[in-house]
Amino acid sequence: MINNLKMKELAEIETLSGYNMDEWETCPKVKLTMAITYVMAKKDKPELTWEEVEDMTLDEMQGIIGEEVPKVKVS
């Protein structure tokens, strides 16, 4: 997933998420996942807005990213 992104796309994810790439393993995942989804989805759907990504479900994001997205366990 991330390995296929260009440096400018990685920089955009940093800007959108507010976290540097070296913080991604330990940072909160919701905004990071949204940023990754947004950047990856814009390749196929340039008219996509940040607001549309905010309204996506985890399953929809997973379909775009192609990998499991962080999920919360509910007891």
ZATI-225601 format. One record per residue: residue number from 1; residue in three letters; z, y, x of N, C-alpha, C in turn. Coordinates in Angstrom, 2 decimals. Last residue first. Example, Ala and Ser with C-alpha at 12.3 -4.5 7.8 and 13.67 -1.06 7.14 Angstrom:
2
+------+------+---------+---------+---------+---------+---------+---------+---------+---------+---------+
! resi ! resn !     n_Z !     n_Y !     n_X !    ca_Z !    ca_Y !    ca_X !     c_Z !     c_Y !     c_X !
+------+------+---------+---------+---------+---------+---------+---------+---------+---------+---------+
!    2 !  Ser !    7.08 !   -2.25 !   12.85 !    7.14 !   -1.06 !   13.67 !    7.87 !    0.03 !   12.90 !
!    1 !  Ala !    7.80 !   -5.69 !   13.19 !    7.80 !   -4.50 !   12.30 !    7.80 !   -3.30 !   13.20 !
+------+------+---------+---------+---------+---------+---------+---------+---------+---------+---------+
This chain:
75
+------+------+---------+---------+---------+---------+---------+---------+---------+---------+---------+
! resi ! resn !     n_Z !     n_Y !     n_X !    ca_Z !    ca_Y !    ca_X !     c_Z !     c_Y !     c_X !
+------+------+---------+---------+---------+---------+---------+---------+---------+---------+---------+
!   75 !  Ser !   23.15 !   -4.19 !  -16.90 !   23.99 !   -5.33 !  -17.30 !   24.27 !   -5.33 !  -18.78 !
!   74 !  Val !   20.19 !   -3.61 !  -15.27 !   21.02 !   -3.18 !  -16.38 !   21.83 !   -4.38 !  -16.84 !
!   73 !  Lys !   18.98 !   -2.65 !  -12.19 !   19.49 !   -3.75 !  -12.99 !   20.41 !   -3.19 !  -14.06 !
!   72 !  Val !   16.08 !   -0.79 !  -11.59 !   17.52 !   -0.77 !  -11.78 !   17.92 !   -1.97 !  -12.61 !
!   71 !  Lys !   13.53 !   -1.18 !   -9.14 !   14.01 !   -1.26 !  -10.51 !   15.54 !   -1.28 !  -10.51 !
!   70 !  Pro !   10.81 !   -0.04 !   -7.20 !   12.25 !   -0.22 !   -7.33 !   12.69 !   -0.23 !   -8.80 !
!   69 !  Val !    7.82 !   -1.98 !   -7.79 !    8.49 !   -0.69 !   -7.61 !    9.98 !   -0.90 !   -7.79 !
!   68 !  Glu !    5.65 !   -4.25 !   -6.27 !    6.88 !   -4.06 !   -7.05 !    7.46 !   -2.68 !   -6.76 !
!   67 !  Glu !    2.27 !   -3.05 !   -6.05 !    3.45 !   -3.72 !   -5.51 !    4.62 !   -3.45 !   -6.43 !
!   66 !  Gly !    0.30 !   -1.48 !   -7.04 !   -0.06 !   -2.84 !   -6.67 !    1.08 !   -3.62 !   -6.05 !
!   65 !  Ile !    0.22 !    1.11 !   -8.01 !    0.63 !    0.90 !   -6.62 !    0.25 !   -0.50 !   -6.14 !
!   64 !  Ile !   -0.62 !    0.64 !  -10.66 !   -1.36 !    1.55 !   -9.78 !   -1.07 !    1.26 !   -8.32 !
!   63 !  Gly !    1.23 !   -1.14 !  -11.69 !   -0.19 !   -1.44 !  -11.82 !   -1.06 !   -0.58 !  -10.91 !
!   62 !  Gln !    3.58 !    0.27 !  -11.25 !    3.33 !   -0.94 !  -10.48 !    1.86 !   -1.34 !  -10.54 !
!   61 !  Met !    3.32 !    2.21 !  -13.24 !    3.28 !    2.60 !  -11.82 !    2.98 !    1.40 !  -10.94 !
!   60 !  Glu !    3.58 !    0.61 !  -15.51 !    2.34 !    1.37 !  -15.30 !    2.22 !    1.78 !  -13.83 !
!   59 !  Asp !    6.21 !   -0.31 !  -15.12 !    5.10 !   -1.27 !  -15.15 !    3.76 !   -0.57 !  -14.92 !
!   58 !  Leu !    7.68 !    2.06 !  -15.34 !    7.64 !    1.35 !  -14.05 !    6.49 !    0.36 !  -14.00 !
!   57 !  Thr !    5.69 !    4.44 !  -17.23 !    6.73 !    3.42 !  -17.10 !    6.64 !    2.80 !  -15.71 !
!   56 !  Met !    5.05 !    7.99 !  -17.06 !    4.67 !    6.59 !  -16.88 !    5.90 !    5.69 !  -16.84 !
!   55 !  Asp !    5.67 !   10.69 !  -17.09 !    5.76 !    9.96 !  -18.35 !    5.39 !    8.48 !  -18.25 !
!   54 !  Glu !    5.10 !   11.57 !  -14.54 !    6.49 !   11.63 !  -15.00 !    6.70 !   10.82 !  -16.29 !
!   53 !  Val !    2.34 !   11.41 !  -14.61 !    3.07 !   10.43 !  -13.81 !    4.54 !   10.41 !  -14.24 !
!   52 !  Glu !    1.81 !   13.64 !  -16.17 !    1.41 !   12.31 !  -16.66 !    2.15 !   11.22 !  -15.90 !
!   51 !  Glu !    2.74 !   15.65 !  -14.48 !    3.42 !   15.42 !  -15.75 !    3.06 !   14.06 !  -16.34 !
!   50 !  Trp !    0.85 !   15.67 !  -12.49 !    2.20 !   15.22 !  -12.15 !    2.97 !   14.89 !  -13.43 !
!   49 !  Thr !   -2.33 !   14.46 !  -13.77 !   -1.34 !   15.50 !  -13.50 !    0.00 !   14.87 !  -13.14 !
!   48 !  Leu !   -5.66 !   13.50 !  -13.00 !   -4.27 !   13.12 !  -13.27 !   -3.32 !   14.25 !  -12.91 !
!   47 !  Glu !   -8.24 !   13.93 !  -12.21 !   -7.69 !   14.86 !  -13.20 !   -6.23 !   14.56 !  -13.56 !
!   46 !  Pro !   -8.97 !   11.82 !  -10.53 !   -8.64 !   13.13 !   -9.95 !   -8.02 !   14.13 !  -10.92 !
!   45 !  Lys !   -8.54 !    8.78 !  -10.42 !   -8.44 !    9.67 !  -11.59 !   -8.03 !   11.06 !  -11.11 !
!   44 !  Asp !   -8.65 !    7.50 !   -8.02 !   -9.52 !    7.01 !   -9.10 !   -9.56 !    7.94 !  -10.30 !
!   43 !  Lys !   -6.90 !    9.08 !   -6.53 !   -8.15 !    8.61 !   -5.91 !   -9.15 !    8.18 !   -6.99 !
!   42 !  Lys !   -4.62 !    9.43 !   -8.00 !   -5.57 !   10.55 !   -7.94 !   -6.90 !   10.14 !   -7.30 !
!   41 !  Ala !   -3.05 !    7.20 !   -7.47 !   -3.83 !    7.24 !   -8.71 !   -4.88 !    8.34 !   -8.71 !
!   40 !  Met !   -1.80 !    7.87 !   -5.03 !   -2.71 !    6.72 !   -5.10 !   -3.61 !    6.79 !   -6.34 !
!   39 !  Val !   -0.29 !   10.13 !   -5.76 !   -1.29 !   10.23 !   -4.69 !   -2.28 !    9.08 !   -4.78 !
!   38 !  Tyr !    1.35 !    9.05 !   -7.84 !    0.48 !   10.21 !   -8.06 !   -0.65 !   10.26 !   -7.03 !
!   37 !  Thr !    2.75 !    6.99 !   -6.51 !    1.87 !    6.69 !   -7.65 !    0.87 !    7.82 !   -7.86 !
!   36 !  Ile !    4.21 !    8.53 !   -4.68 !    3.26 !    7.51 !   -4.20 !    2.26 !    7.18 !   -5.30 !
!   35 !  Ala !    5.76 !   10.06 !   -6.47 !    4.85 !   10.72 !   -5.53 !    3.79 !    9.74 !   -5.01 !
!   34 !  Met !    7.25 !    8.08 !   -7.80 !    6.35 !    8.95 !   -8.56 !    5.33 !    9.60 !   -7.64 !
!   33 !  Thr !    8.70 !    7.09 !   -5.64 !    7.77 !    6.21 !   -6.35 !    6.78 !    7.02 !   -7.16 !
!   32 !  Leu !   10.23 !    9.40 !   -5.06 !    9.33 !    8.83 !   -4.06 !    8.28 !    7.95 !   -4.72 !
!   31 !  Lys !   11.75 !    9.66 !   -7.37 !   10.78 !   10.71 !   -7.05 !    9.77 !   10.22 !   -6.00 !
!   30 !  Val !   13.20 !    7.13 !   -7.17 !   12.42 !    7.54 !   -8.34 !   11.35 !    8.57 !   -7.99 !
!   29 !  Lys !   14.76 !    6.48 !   -4.88 !   13.40 !    5.96 !   -5.02 !   12.58 !    6.52 !   -6.18 !
!   28 !  Pro !   16.62 !    8.20 !   -2.36 !   16.48 !    7.80 !   -3.77 !   15.00 !    7.49 !   -4.07 !
!   27 !  Cys !   16.16 !    6.81 !    1.01 !   16.22 !    7.92 !    0.03 !   16.22 !    7.37 !   -1.39 !
!   26 !  Thr !   15.76 !    4.81 !    2.85 !   17.12 !    5.04 !    2.38 !   17.23 !    6.13 !    1.32 !
!   25 !  Glu !   13.06 !    4.68 !    3.47 !   13.78 !    3.42 !    3.25 !   15.13 !    3.65 !    2.60 !
!   24 !  Trp !   12.27 !    7.37 !    3.92 !   11.83 !    6.66 !    2.72 !   12.62 !    5.38 !    2.45 !
!   23 !  Glu !   12.67 !    8.86 !    6.15 !   13.79 !    8.75 !    5.22 !   13.48 !    7.83 !    4.03 !
!   22 !  Asp !   10.32 !    9.08 !    7.53 !   11.37 !    8.30 !    8.17 !   12.62 !    8.15 !    7.29 !
!   21 !  Met !    8.88 !   10.85 !    5.87 !    8.53 !    9.43 !    5.89 !    9.63 !    8.57 !    6.51 !
!   20 !  Asn !   11.05 !   13.14 !    4.18 !   10.18 !   12.79 !    5.31 !    9.98 !   11.28 !    5.32 !
!   19 !  Tyr !   11.07 !   14.15 !    0.78 !   11.64 !   13.33 !    1.85 !   10.60 !   13.07 !    2.93 !
!   18 !  Gly !    9.92 !   15.30 !   -1.38 !   10.98 !   16.06 !   -0.73 !   11.64 !   15.29 !    0.40 !
!   17 !  Ser !    7.78 !   14.33 !   -2.78 !    9.06 !   13.64 !   -2.92 !   10.23 !   14.44 !   -2.36 !
!   16 !  Leu !    5.70 !   16.12 !   -2.10 !    6.04 !   15.87 !   -3.50 !    7.42 !   15.26 !   -3.68 !
!   15 !  Thr !    5.72 !   15.96 !    0.74 !    5.90 !   17.23 !    0.05 !    6.36 !   17.01 !   -1.39 !
!   14 !  Glu !    5.25 !   13.21 !    1.19 !    6.45 !   13.86 !    1.74 !    6.75 !   15.15 !    0.98 !
!   13 !  Ile !    2.75 !   13.01 !   -0.05 !    3.89 !   12.26 !   -0.59 !    5.19 !   12.86 !   -0.09 !
!   12 !  Glu !    1.27 !   14.57 !    1.70 !    1.42 !   15.01 !    0.32 !    2.59 !   14.29 !   -0.34 !
!   11 !  Ala !    1.38 !   12.98 !    3.99 !    2.00 !   14.31 !    4.02 !    2.21 !   14.84 !    2.61 !
!   10 !  Leu !   -0.14 !   10.84 !    3.08 !    1.27 !   10.63 !    3.42 !    2.02 !   11.96 !    3.45 !
!    9 !  Glu !   -2.59 !   12.15 !    2.88 !   -1.96 !   11.61 !    1.68 !   -0.47 !   11.35 !    1.91 !
!    8 !  Lys !   -3.12 !   12.75 !    5.52 !   -2.98 !   13.86 !    4.58 !   -2.33 !   13.40 !    3.28 !
!    7 !  Met !   -3.35 !   10.15 !    6.58 !   -2.23 !   11.00 !    6.98 !   -2.03 !   12.17 !    6.01 !
!    6 !  Lys !   -4.22 !    7.76 !    4.01 !   -4.55 !    8.66 !    5.12 !   -3.36 !    9.56 !    5.41 !
!    5 !  Leu !   -3.09 !    4.46 !    3.23 !   -3.17 !    5.89 !    2.94 !   -3.50 !    6.69 !    4.20 !
!    4 !  Asn !   -2.63 !    1.84 !    3.81 !   -4.02 !    2.21 !    3.48 !   -4.19 !    3.70 !    3.20 !
!    3 !  Asn !    0.08 !    1.52 !    4.10 !   -0.76 !    1.40 !    5.30 !   -2.20 !    1.82 !    5.06 !
!    2 !  Ile !    1.09 !    1.55 !    1.53 !    1.22 !    2.76 !    2.34 !    0.29 !    2.72 !    3.55 !
!    1 !  Met !    0.00 !   -1.19 !    0.83 !    0.00 !    0.00 !    0.00 !    0.00 !    1.25 !    0.87 !
+------+------+---------+---------+---------+---------+---------+---------+---------+---------+---------+
